[in-house]
Amino acid sequence: MLNLPEIPLWGDDIPWLSGLREKGRALFERIGMPNSKTEGWQKTILPADLPNIKTDNTEHRCDGNCHQREDLPFDAYQINFCNGKLVSEHFDFQQGLLVKPLVEAIFDGDAKAYLNKSFEMENFPFAALNTAFIEQGLFILVERGTKIEKPLYIHYHNHSENSHSSHIRNLIVLERQAELEICEYFDGEPKDYVFNNLVNEIFIGTEAVLKHYKHQKEAFLTYHISLNSVQIKSQGSYVAFCAQNQCLTSRHESFVKLLQEGASAEINGCYRLDANSNLMQLTKSGICDTTTNIRHLASHTYSNQLVKGVAQSAGTAVFQGQIHIAPDAQQCEGYQLHRALLLTDEAEIYCKPELEIFADDVKCSHGAASGDLDQQQLFYMQSRGIELEQAQKLLIEAYLDEVFAKIKNPQIAEWLKQNF
């Protein structure tokens, strides 16, 4: 049985919050770390001492570099986290967009209706761990009928000589007919040894639209575990894109419930196993895991997934995608496709697409494919004077264009492509 470290946290004197933390702690200590026998974690193995990496509960201090505004190709509202701590506490955004620190939302009572309401902790061990240490995070609310004109850009930066863990919980609520774009960007200093454990609880109201982009580009000595738990009401829409780069372990999990008729979700992404650091070349390891579970719980709901991977170095990529159609969810559509380029003999890719259908009037499909670059195309390009390395780069870019084309905002699409 695990014993998590005792860490003083804000709000320990609030009974319902203290009880929620204790529930998460007790559950995680009881079920323990996922291992090769845990469903959904067979190929994503983590060190047993990972939960004991120290969580820093001291006041945030740094040299100010992480506070500087990013040179983004699009105008955005920006929020910074540094070493797992929220840097800014006061926000002045467009009317109809409310953003406040999670602790403030807990104190005001805004968070109680949403916190830990989108998933069952028994099925998500790291969300239970996150619950045990709830403190840092954001409460984001878009009011009814409000379209936010600029994306909300959230930058999570790590720079520390000491190993540390962070457990960030964000609550994102879109009321009826609200619209919002969110960009999350994760990076860190080259030698950081970090455990990031992030949970986004997302509630999309009737006819509301959330476009959610994520780019994970952290130091190689990083364990990155994230969960997007999403609930979507009638005619609501969730459009997500995740670009993952290789680190010790990167697991991006989406758990989506299409609750009412007309709800839809598109979850696309790409990943790369790429030996882009000396540490990576020495360890010859790294795991990149994309896991999705989309649950059609009402009739006339729609989902679509496209994930593409590029394996250019040693390491392991995992794709697990499940589409669940409930018994009464007639006339649904659910599609899923995973494709991968295997460019080295040292890489391994495991793919497990699943359809779980309990209704008879549905349209569903899933597929998976892997292969190498087209040798005839490479030969043709070299015959025209293009060097092999440049020819390979051009073909990889063309291969990924299909999934980047899913991003409707051209400026965000270009930003992701240039940084991937």
N, C-alpha and C positions, 0 to 999 in steps of 0.2 A: 504494500500500500504506500502510495506517495505521501509525502508530507511537504506541503508548500510552505515557503518562507512567510513569516508574519511581517507585514509591512503596514505601518500607520498610514491611513488614507483619510482624505477629507470626507466628512459625512458619516463617520463611524457612529455618531450619536443620533443618526436618523434611522428609526427602527426598520422601516420597510427596505431601505437601501442596505443596511447592515445585514438584514435577513436574506436579501437577494444575493449579496456577496457570499454569505456563508453557504447558501444553497449551491452556488457555483463551485465553491471550494470543496465542499463535501462530495459533490458529484464527481469532480475531476479526480480527487484523491481516491475515490472508490473505483472508478472505471480505469484509471491510469492512462498511460500513454498508448496511443494506437500503435499496433505492430503488424507483422506480416500476416497475422491471423484475423486482423480487424477488417471487416468488409469496407472496401474503398481505400484502404491504405496498404495493400499488399506490396506495392512497388515503391511507396514513398516512406522510407524508413528514416526515423529521426533518432538522435541520441537520447538515451534515457534521462540524462541530467538537464535536458533543455529547459524544463519549467523552472529550474532552480537558478538560471541566470538572473542576476540581481536586477530588480526593478528600481530605478533611481527615483526616489520620492522627494529629492531636494529641489529647491527653487532653480529654475532654468537660468543658466549663465553661459554666455559664449562671446566670441569676439565681434559679433554683429554681422558676419558675412552671410549667415543664413537668413537674415532679415531683409537683405537687399532684394529688390524687385527683379523678377526674371525678365530677360529680354525675349518676350514671347512674340510670335508672329501674329497674335490676335489680342485684342483688348479684353481684359478680364478683371474680375474682382479676385484679389489674392489673399490667401490665408497661409500662414507658415506654422509647421511643427518642427521642432528641433530636438533630437534625442528623445522623441516620444512626448515632448511637452509643447503645449500650445503657446506660441510666442505672443500673439496679440489677444487682447481680451475685449476690445471695443471695436465694433464694426459699423460703418456708415455706408450702407448699400442702397440700392433702388428701393423705393417704397413698395411694400408687398413682399419683400425678402427679409426674413428675420433670421439672423445668425447669432448664436450666443454660445459661450463655453458650456459643456455638458453639466458641469457642477452648478452653474447658474440656473440652467433649466431644471435641474433636480431641486434646487432650493426654491425656485418659483412654482414648482409643481407641474411645469409643462411636460417634463420627460416621463412622468409616471405612467401615462396612458400608453406609451410606446416601448418603454425599455423592457427588453426580453419578451416581447409579445409576438415576434414574427417567426420563432422557431422553438423547437424543443431541445433543451440542452443535452438530453441523453444521446441525441444523434450527432452532436457536434462537440467533441471533447475540447477543442481549443476555444470554442465560443464559451464553454463552461469556465475554462481557465481565464478568459477575458473577463467574464462576469465576476470572478473572484477578486479581480483587481480594478473594477470599474472606477474611473476617476477622470482620466483625460479623454477629450473628444469634443464633438460639436453637436449642437441641436440646430438643424436647418429646417425652416418652415417657409414654404411659398404659399401665400394666401390665395384664396379662391379667385379664379379668373385672371390671375396675374401672370404675364409672360415676362420672364427676366431676360433683358436684352443682351447682357454679357455673360459669358461662362463664369462659373465659380471655380477658380484654380486653387487647389490645395496641394501645397508642397511639403512633403515629409522628408526631412534631411537628417542624416546622422553624421556626427563627427566627434569621435571620442576615442581616447587611447585605452579606455577600459571597456570590457565587455558589458553589455547591458541589454535589458529587454524592455519592450513597451507594449502596452495593452490598450489600444485606442478604440473607443466605441463612438460611432457617429449615428445619430438619428436624423433621417432625412424624410420629411413629410411634404407631400404635394397635395394641396386641397383640390377640390373640383375645378377642372379646366385650367389648372396651373401648368406652366411650362418652365423647365430649367435644364441647363447643361452644366455638368460637373466634370472637371478634369483633375485626376489625382496623379501626382508624380512622386516617385520614391527614388531617392539617390543617397549616396554616402561616400565617405572617404575610403580610399583603396584598402586600408588595413583594418577597417572597422570589423569587430566581431559582434554581431547584433542579432537579436531575436525580435522580429516585429510580428505582433499578433493583432490583426485588425478585424473589426466587425462593423459592417455597415448595415443598419436596419432601415429598410426603405419602404415607405408606404405611399402608394400612388393612387390618388382618388379618381373618381369618375371623370372620364375624358381628359385626364391629366397626362402629360408627356414628360418623361425624364430621359435625357440622353447622357450616358455615363461612360466616360473614357478613363482608362487607367494605363499608366506606363510605369513598369517596375524595372528600374535600372540601378540596382544597389551594388555595393561592394560584394566581391565574391564570397567573403566570409560572413554571409548573411543567411539567416533562416527567416523566410517570409511566408507567413500563413495568413490568409485572408478569407473572409466569408462575406458575400453580399446576399443578405436574406431579404427577399422582395415580395411584397404583397400588392396585387394589382386589381382594382375594381373595374366596373363596367366601362368599356371603351377606353380604358387607360392603356398607356403604352410605355414599355421600358425598352430602350435601345442601348446596348452596352458593347464596349470594345475594350479588350485587354491585350496589351503588348508586353510580353514577359521576356526578360533576359536572364541568362543563367547565373545562378549563385549556388551556395551549398544546397539549399532547398527553397524552391518557390512553388507554393501551392495557392492557386486562385480558384475559389469555389463559389458557385452561384446556386442558390436555392430559391426558386421562383414559384410562387403560387398565383395562378390565374383564377381569381376567385369568382368572377362574374362574367356574364356573356359579353363578348366583344373585347375582352382583355387580350393583349398581345405582348410578346417579348421576342426581341432579336438579340442574341448573344453571340458576338463574333470575336475573333482574336487571332493572334499569332504568337509564336514563341521561337526562340533561337538558342541552340546550344553552340556556343562560339568561344573558342579558347582565346579570350581577349585580355588575359592578364597572366603574369608570371606565376601567381599562386595557382591559377586554374591549370596551367600547363604542368605544374608539379603534382597536383593532387589527382588530376585526370578523373574528376568526379563532378557531381552536380546533378540535381534533380529539378525538372520543370514539370509541374503537375497542373493540368487544367481539368477541373471536375464541375459538371453541371447536373442539376436535377430540376427539371421543369415539370410542374404538376398542373395538368389541365383539370380543373375542378368544376367547370361549368361548360355548357354547350357554346358553340360558335366562338371558341377561343383559338388563338394562333400562336405558333412559335417557330423560330427558325434559328439554326446555329451553323456557322461556318468557322472552322479553326484550321489554320495552316501552320506547319512547323518546318524549321530548317535546322538540320543537325550537321554542324561543321566541326564538331570536336567530340571527345569522349564525354559521356554523360548519359543520363536517362531522361526521356520524356514520357509523360503519362497523359493520356486523354481518356476521361471517363464521362460519358454523357448519357443521361437517362431522361426519357420522355415518358411520363405517366399520364394515362387517360383514365379518368374516373368512370365508374359505371354509367352515370347519368350525363356524362359530357359528350353528347352526340354532336356530329357535324363539326368536329375539331380538325385542325390541321397542325401537324408537328413534323418538322424536317430537321435533319442533322447530318453534317458531313465533316469528316476530318481527313486532311491530306498532309503528307509529310515528305520532305526531301531528305534522303539519307545520303550524306556526302562523305562519310567516313565509316570504316569498319568497326571503330570503337564505340560508336553510339548505339543506344538501344531505345526503341520506341514501343510502348505498350498502349494498345488501343482497345477500349471496351465500350462500344456503343450499345445502348439498350432501349428497347421499346416495351413498355408495360401497358397493354391495352385491354380495358375492360368494357369498352363500348364497341358497337358493331358498325356504326356509320361514321367513319373517320377517314382522313387521308394522312398517312404517316410514312416516313421513310428514314433510313439511316444508312450511312456508307463510310468506308474507310479505305484509303489507298496510300501507298508509299512507293518511292522510286528514286532514281538518280536523275541528274540533268541529262537532257537529250544530247548524246554524243555527236549526232549529225549536225545539230545546231552549233555545237561548240566548234566542230571542224570547219563548218562554213564560215563562222565569224573569224576564226584564226586565218583562214585562207584569204580573208579580206583585210588582214593586217592588224586585227585586234588580238592583243596578248591574252593568253589563257586565263589569267587571274581576272582581268577586266571582263572577259567574255562570261566567266562564271558569275561575276557580280551582276552583270546586266540581266542574265537569265533568272537569277534569284529575285532581283527587283521586279521583273516582269511576272514571275510566279506569285509574288506577294501582292501585286497590284489588285488582284481580284478581291482580296479580303479588305485592303485599305479602301477600295472603292465603296465599301459598305458604309463608310463614314460620310454623312451628308454635309458636314461643315468642312469645306475645302481647306481652310486655314488650319484647323485641328488635324485633319488628315495629313497635311504636309508636315506639320510639326512632329507628329508621331513617326512618319516615314523617315524624316531626317535624323531622328534621334534613336531609331531602332537598330 
